[in-house]
Amino acid sequence: MNDSEFNALADAALQEIEAGLERSGADLDFEMVGDSVLEIEFADGGKIIVNRHNSAREVWVAARSGGFHYRWDGSCWRDTRGGEELMAALSRLLSAQAGETVVLG
């Protein structure tokens, strides 16, 4: 995968996350910072950060429960350690931090 392919896939993932957050109705705020960092803030002040990491060609997620790296497997973004799909993992992490069900995708 070249840089432009990675950027297109990562940008599409960030846009999908934003759209899912809009639809969720959860009590949280989110904002794109620059062109590659999505900050999600919760009522208690906690945050989840999702960003595109160009040099590793991964999408990284920083949450209260830890840091996670997702690599494109040809069909979706998969956790490099556990294999969980990005949208499913992020839905789980968001729900845990928000204290309410948040489903992306």
C-alpha positions as CSV (number, residue, x, y, z in Angstrom):
1,M,0.0,0.0,0.0
2,N,1.4,3.4,-0.9
3,D,1.0,6.7,1.0
4,S,-2.0,7.9,-1.0
5,E,-3.9,4.6,-0.6
6,F,-3.2,4.6,3.1
7,N,-4.3,8.2,3.5
8,A,-7.6,7.6,1.6
9,L,-8.4,4.5,3.7
10,A,-7.5,6.2,7.0
11,D,-9.4,9.3,6.1
12,A,-12.5,7.2,5.2
13,A,-12.3,5.5,8.6
14,L,-12.1,8.8,10.4
15,Q,-15.1,10.1,8.4
16,E,-17.0,6.9,9.2
17,I,-16.3,7.3,12.9
18,E,-17.4,10.9,12.8
19,A,-20.7,9.9,11.0
20,G,-21.3,7.2,13.6
21,L,-20.7,9.6,16.5
22,E,-23.2,12.0,14.9
23,R,-25.8,9.2,14.6
24,S,-25.2,7.8,18.1
25,G,-26.8,10.6,20.1
26,A,-24.4,9.8,22.9
27,D,-23.4,12.5,25.5
28,L,-20.0,13.3,24.0
29,D,-18.3,16.0,21.8
30,F,-15.8,15.4,19.1
31,E,-13.6,17.5,16.9
32,M,-11.1,16.9,14.1
33,V,-7.8,18.5,15.1
34,G,-5.7,19.1,12.0
35,D,-6.4,16.6,9.2
36,S,-5.5,13.4,11.1
37,V,-6.5,13.5,14.7
38,L,-10.1,13.0,16.0
39,E,-10.6,13.9,19.7
40,I,-13.7,12.5,21.4
41,E,-14.5,14.1,24.8
42,F,-16.9,12.7,27.4
43,A,-19.0,14.5,30.0
44,D,-16.6,13.5,32.7
45,G,-13.7,15.1,30.8
46,G,-12.2,11.8,29.6
47,K,-11.1,11.5,26.0
48,I,-10.5,9.0,23.3
49,I,-8.1,10.0,20.6
50,V,-8.1,8.4,17.1
51,N,-5.4,9.3,14.7
52,R,-3.8,8.3,11.5
53,H,-0.1,7.3,12.0
54,N,1.5,7.8,8.5
55,S,4.9,6.3,9.1
56,A,3.5,3.0,10.5
57,R,0.5,3.1,8.1
58,E,-1.8,2.4,11.1
59,V,-4.8,4.0,12.8
60,W,-4.1,4.5,16.5
61,V,-6.6,4.8,19.3
62,A,-5.7,6.1,22.8
63,A,-8.4,5.4,25.4
64,R,-8.6,5.2,29.2
65,S,-8.1,1.4,28.9
66,G,-5.0,1.6,26.7
67,G,-3.5,2.3,23.3
68,F,-4.4,0.3,20.3
69,H,-2.9,0.1,16.7
70,Y,-5.0,-1.0,13.7
71,R,-3.6,-2.1,10.4
72,W,-5.5,-2.5,7.1
73,D,-5.9,-6.2,6.3
74,G,-7.4,-5.7,2.8
75,S,-10.9,-5.4,4.0
76,C,-10.9,-3.6,7.3
77,W,-8.7,-2.1,10.1
78,R,-7.6,-4.9,12.5
79,D,-5.9,-4.5,15.9
80,T,-2.3,-5.6,15.5
81,R,-2.4,-7.5,18.8
82,G,-5.9,-9.0,19.3
83,G,-7.3,-8.8,15.7
84,E,-10.5,-6.9,16.7
85,E,-12.0,-4.8,14.0
86,L,-11.7,-1.0,14.5
87,M,-15.4,0.0,14.5
88,A,-16.4,-2.9,16.8
89,A,-13.5,-2.1,19.2
90,L,-14.2,1.7,19.2
91,S,-17.9,1.1,19.8
92,R,-16.9,-1.0,22.9
93,L,-14.4,1.6,24.1
94,L,-16.8,4.5,23.6
95,S,-19.6,2.7,25.3
96,A,-17.4,1.9,28.3
97,Q,-16.2,5.5,28.7
98,A,-19.6,7.1,27.9
99,G,-21.5,4.8,30.3
100,E,-24.1,4.3,27.5
101,T,-24.3,2.2,24.4
102,V,-22.5,3.7,21.4
103,V,-22.5,1.7,18.1
104,L,-20.5,2.8,15.1
105,G,-20.9,1.4,11.7
